[in-house]
Amino acid sequence: MIIYLSGPISNNPGFVRDFQAAERKMQIAGYVVINPADLRHVLPLQAMSYEQIMDFDFALVRSSDAICMLSGWEHSNGCNRELGYAQALGKQVIYLEEV
């Protein structure tokens, strides 16, 4: 099963560490993980608008079977948008702290 990680990135200086830890935990649980924090290696994020980045995130959500919500997602507009989009598509929702 392919799972997309959704967690706060903006205003979160530790986001890389948070996403890497979540990726490891979900891999151990048997998931194939899409980690959007890795986009920083392949996209010119500094030159992209917030909405352009969200478009990539939505494409990744569409490509997944489920979405995994990381700690703090409730306070992130982007995470709330990803969650709503995933739910509209009928994706399974998993909360990292419950894994």
C-alpha positions as CSV (number, residue, x, y, z in Angstrom):
1,M,0.0,0.0,0.0
2,I,1.3,3.4,-0.9
3,I,1.0,6.1,1.7
4,Y,1.5,9.9,1.5
5,L,2.9,11.7,4.5
6,S,1.2,14.9,5.5
7,G,2.7,17.1,8.1
8,P,3.6,20.7,8.8
9,I,6.5,22.0,6.8
10,S,6.2,25.8,6.7
11,N,7.5,27.4,10.0
12,N,8.8,24.0,11.1
13,P,12.6,24.0,11.1
14,G,12.6,20.3,12.1
15,F,10.4,19.1,9.3
16,V,13.1,17.0,7.5
17,R,13.7,15.1,10.7
18,D,10.0,14.7,11.4
19,F,9.3,13.4,7.9
20,Q,12.3,11.0,7.9
21,A,11.2,9.5,11.3
22,A,7.6,9.1,10.0
23,E,8.9,7.5,6.8
24,R,10.9,5.0,8.7
25,K,8.0,4.1,11.0
26,M,5.6,3.6,8.1
27,Q,8.1,1.5,6.2
28,I,8.6,-0.7,9.2
29,A,4.8,-1.0,9.3
30,G,4.9,-2.3,5.7
31,Y,4.0,0.8,3.7
32,V,5.6,2.2,0.5
33,V,6.0,5.9,1.5
34,I,5.7,9.1,-0.5
35,N,7.6,11.7,1.5
36,P,6.9,15.2,0.2
37,A,9.8,16.6,2.2
38,D,12.0,14.9,-0.4
39,L,10.6,17.3,-3.1
40,R,13.3,19.8,-2.0
41,H,15.8,17.6,-3.8
42,V,14.0,17.6,-7.2
43,L,11.9,20.8,-7.5
44,P,13.0,24.4,-7.5
45,L,10.8,25.1,-4.4
46,Q,12.4,28.6,-3.8
47,A,11.1,29.7,-7.2
48,M,7.7,28.2,-6.9
49,S,4.5,29.7,-5.4
50,Y,2.7,28.0,-2.5
51,E,-0.1,26.9,-4.9
52,Q,2.4,25.4,-7.3
53,I,3.8,23.3,-4.6
54,M,0.3,22.3,-3.4
55,D,-0.4,21.2,-7.0
56,F,2.5,18.7,-6.7
57,D,1.3,17.6,-3.3
58,F,-2.2,16.9,-4.6
59,A,-0.8,14.8,-7.5
60,L,1.1,12.8,-4.9
61,V,-2.0,12.4,-2.8
62,R,-3.9,11.1,-5.9
63,S,-1.0,8.6,-6.5
64,S,-1.4,7.2,-3.0
65,D,-3.7,4.7,-1.4
66,A,-3.8,6.4,1.9
67,I,-2.6,9.5,3.7
68,C,-0.7,9.6,7.0
69,M,-1.2,12.6,9.2
70,L,1.9,13.6,11.2
71,S,1.8,15.4,14.6
72,G,0.8,19.0,14.3
73,W,-1.2,18.6,11.1
74,E,-4.2,20.3,12.7
75,H,-2.4,23.7,12.7
76,S,-1.3,23.5,9.1
77,N,-3.4,24.9,6.3
78,G,-1.6,22.7,3.7
79,C,-2.2,19.6,5.8
80,N,-5.9,20.4,6.2
81,R,-6.2,20.9,2.4
82,E,-4.4,17.6,1.7
83,L,-6.6,15.7,4.2
84,G,-9.8,17.2,2.7
85,Y,-8.6,16.3,-0.8
86,A,-7.6,12.7,0.3
87,Q,-11.0,12.3,2.0
88,A,-12.8,13.6,-1.1
89,L,-11.0,10.9,-3.1
90,G,-11.9,8.2,-0.7
91,K,-8.4,7.6,0.6
92,Q,-7.8,5.9,3.9
93,V,-6.6,8.2,6.6
94,I,-4.0,7.1,9.1
95,Y,-2.7,9.1,12.1
96,L,1.0,8.5,12.8
97,E,0.6,8.4,16.5
98,E,-1.9,5.5,16.2
99,V,0.6,3.3,14.2
